[in-house]
């Protein structure tokens, strides 16, 4: 997916979760939904992101444009302009940004999610290590089988040779013209 692709140019895949929307070709959670997941107010989430802006590059979180928001009006419920709604355009968080937000928030739910993510990555590393070890053993077995294939071919060739009828030299019939 390209980050700069307009959301109207690509059909949106069915949402994985009602809070996940597709913006600029990325699946994102808006600040209001992420704040709800972590049990904090949207204002508290946005303040934490602002205080830690170096932790949120554009591929982690980005502010929606007016065009992005207009395209989303049919997908999500947002207040109309001029009716006392938000003063700022919402932030959109990619999956990396959502994980980073857990590390900068101080709610019990955010802490719980941070611990969960760390444990998940540790398990993933263990699985990858196990798969690498299995791969090494498989390569070793493959080399052994390849080496055995050559030896087995020789054995089969020798067995075939033994199964062939013996060819005894024939005695010549007649006179020899060579002197002895």
C-alpha positions as CSV (number, residue, x, y, z in Angstrom):
1,X,0.0,0.0,0.0
2,X,1.3,3.4,-0.8
3,X,1.0,6.0,1.9
4,X,0.1,8.9,-0.4
5,X,-2.7,7.1,-2.3
6,X,-6.0,8.9,-2.0
7,X,-8.6,7.0,-0.1
8,X,-11.1,7.6,-2.9
9,X,-8.9,6.0,-5.5
10,X,-8.7,2.6,-3.9
11,X,-11.7,0.6,-2.8
12,X,-11.7,0.1,0.9
13,X,-11.4,-3.5,2.2
14,X,-14.0,-4.6,4.6
15,X,-13.2,-3.2,8.1
16,X,-11.5,-5.6,10.5
17,X,-13.0,-3.7,13.4
18,X,-15.6,-1.0,13.3
19,X,-13.0,1.5,14.6
20,X,-10.5,0.8,11.9
21,X,-10.8,2.8,8.7
22,X,-8.8,3.1,5.5
23,X,-7.2,6.5,4.9
24,X,-4.6,7.1,2.3
25,X,-4.4,3.4,1.6
26,X,-3.6,2.6,5.3
27,X,-5.7,0.9,7.9
28,X,-5.8,3.4,10.8
29,X,-7.5,4.0,14.1
30,X,-8.7,7.6,14.7
31,X,-7.6,9.3,17.9
32,X,-11.1,9.1,19.4
33,X,-11.3,5.3,18.9
34,X,-7.7,4.7,20.2
35,X,-8.3,6.8,23.3
36,X,-11.4,4.7,24.0
37,X,-9.3,1.5,23.7
38,X,-6.8,2.8,26.2
39,X,-9.3,4.2,28.6
40,X,-8.3,7.9,28.3
41,X,-9.9,11.0,26.9
42,X,-9.1,12.0,23.3
43,X,-7.6,15.2,24.7
44,X,-5.3,13.3,27.0
45,X,-4.2,11.1,24.0
46,X,-3.5,14.0,21.8
47,X,-1.6,15.9,24.5
48,X,0.6,12.8,25.1
49,X,1.3,12.6,21.4
50,X,2.1,16.3,21.2
51,X,4.5,16.0,24.2
52,X,6.2,13.0,22.5
53,X,6.0,14.1,18.9
54,X,9.5,12.6,18.1
55,X,8.0,9.2,18.8
56,X,5.3,9.6,16.2
57,X,6.7,10.0,12.7
58,X,4.3,10.2,9.8
59,X,4.2,6.4,9.3
60,X,3.0,6.1,12.9
61,X,0.5,8.9,13.2
62,X,-0.7,11.7,11.0
63,X,-3.3,14.5,11.1
64,X,-6.2,14.1,8.7
65,X,-6.7,16.7,6.0
66,X,-10.1,18.3,5.3
67,X,-10.4,16.1,2.2
68,X,-9.6,12.9,4.3
69,X,-12.3,13.9,6.8
70,X,-14.8,14.6,4.1
71,X,-14.2,11.2,2.6
72,X,-14.8,9.6,6.0
73,X,-18.0,11.4,6.8
74,X,-20.0,8.4,5.4
75,X,-17.8,5.9,7.3
76,X,-17.7,7.4,10.8
77,X,-19.9,9.7,12.9
78,X,-18.2,13.1,13.2
79,X,-19.8,16.4,14.0
80,X,-20.5,18.8,11.2
81,X,-18.5,22.0,10.9
82,X,-19.9,24.9,12.9
83,X,-22.0,22.7,15.4
84,X,-19.7,22.7,18.4
85,X,-17.6,19.7,17.3
86,X,-13.8,19.3,17.3
87,X,-11.6,22.3,16.9
88,X,-8.8,20.2,15.3
89,X,-8.8,17.6,12.6
90,X,-8.3,14.1,14.1
91,X,-5.1,12.2,14.3
92,X,-4.9,8.8,12.5
93,X,-2.8,6.1,14.1
94,X,-1.3,3.2,12.1
95,X,-0.7,-0.1,14.0
96,X,2.8,1.1,14.9
97,X,1.5,4.4,16.2
98,X,-1.2,2.6,18.3
99,X,1.5,0.5,19.9
100,X,3.7,3.6,20.5
101,X,0.7,5.4,22.0
102,X,0.4,2.7,24.6
103,X,4.0,3.5,25.7
104,X,3.4,7.2,26.2
105,X,0.1,6.9,28.0
106,X,-0.2,6.3,31.7
107,X,-3.6,4.5,32.0
108,X,-3.7,1.0,33.4
109,X,-5.2,-0.3,30.1
110,X,-2.3,1.3,28.1
111,X,0.3,-0.2,30.4
112,X,-1.4,-3.6,30.1
113,X,-1.4,-3.3,26.3
114,X,2.3,-2.3,26.3
115,X,3.2,-5.4,28.4
116,X,1.0,-7.5,26.1
117,X,2.8,-6.3,23.0
118,X,6.3,-6.8,24.5
119,X,5.4,-10.4,25.4
120,X,4.0,-11.0,22.0
121,X,7.2,-9.9,20.4
122,X,9.2,-12.1,22.7
123,X,7.1,-15.1,21.7
124,X,7.4,-14.2,18.0
125,X,11.2,-14.0,18.4
126,X,11.2,-17.5,20.1
127,X,9.1,-18.9,17.3
128,X,11.4,-17.4,14.7
129,X,14.4,-18.8,16.5
130,X,12.8,-22.3,16.7
131,X,11.9,-22.1,13.0
132,X,15.5,-21.1,12.2
133,X,16.8,-24.1,14.1
134,X,14.3,-26.4,12.3
135,X,15.5,-24.9,9.0
136,X,19.2,-25.7,9.9
137,X,18.3,-29.3,10.8
138,X,16.3,-29.6,7.6
139,X,19.2,-28.4,5.5
140,X,21.5,-30.8,7.3
141,X,19.1,-33.7,6.6
142,X,18.8,-32.6,3.0
143,X,22.6,-32.7,2.6
144,X,22.7,-36.1,4.1
145,X,20.0,-37.4,1.9
146,X,21.7,-36.0,-1.2
147,X,25.0,-37.6,-0.1
148,X,23.1,-40.9,0.5
149,X,21.4,-40.6,-2.9
150,X,24.8,-40.9,-4.6
151,X,25.8,-43.9,-2.4
152,X,22.4,-45.5,-3.1
153,X,22.9,-45.1,-6.8
154,X,26.2,-46.9,-6.6
155,X,24.6,-49.7,-4.6
156,X,21.7,-50.1,-7.1
157,X,24.2,-50.1,-9.9
158,X,26.3,-52.8,-8.3
159,X,23.1,-54.9,-7.6
160,X,22.0,-54.5,-11.2
161,X,25.4,-55.6,-12.3
162,X,25.1,-58.8,-10.2
163,X,21.7,-59.5,-11.6
164,X,23.0,-59.5,-15.2
165,X,23.8,-63.0,-16.5
166,X,27.5,-63.7,-16.3
167,X,29.3,-63.2,-19.7
168,X,31.9,-65.9,-20.0
169,X,34.5,-65.5,-22.7
170,X,33.7,-67.8,-25.7
171,X,36.2,-70.2,-27.0
172,X,37.1,-69.6,-30.6
173,X,36.3,-72.4,-32.9
174,X,38.7,-73.1,-35.7
175,X,42.4,-72.6,-36.5
176,X,44.6,-69.9,-35.2
177,X,46.7,-68.2,-37.8
178,X,49.1,-66.6,-35.5
179,X,52.3,-68.3,-34.6
180,X,53.0,-69.3,-31.1
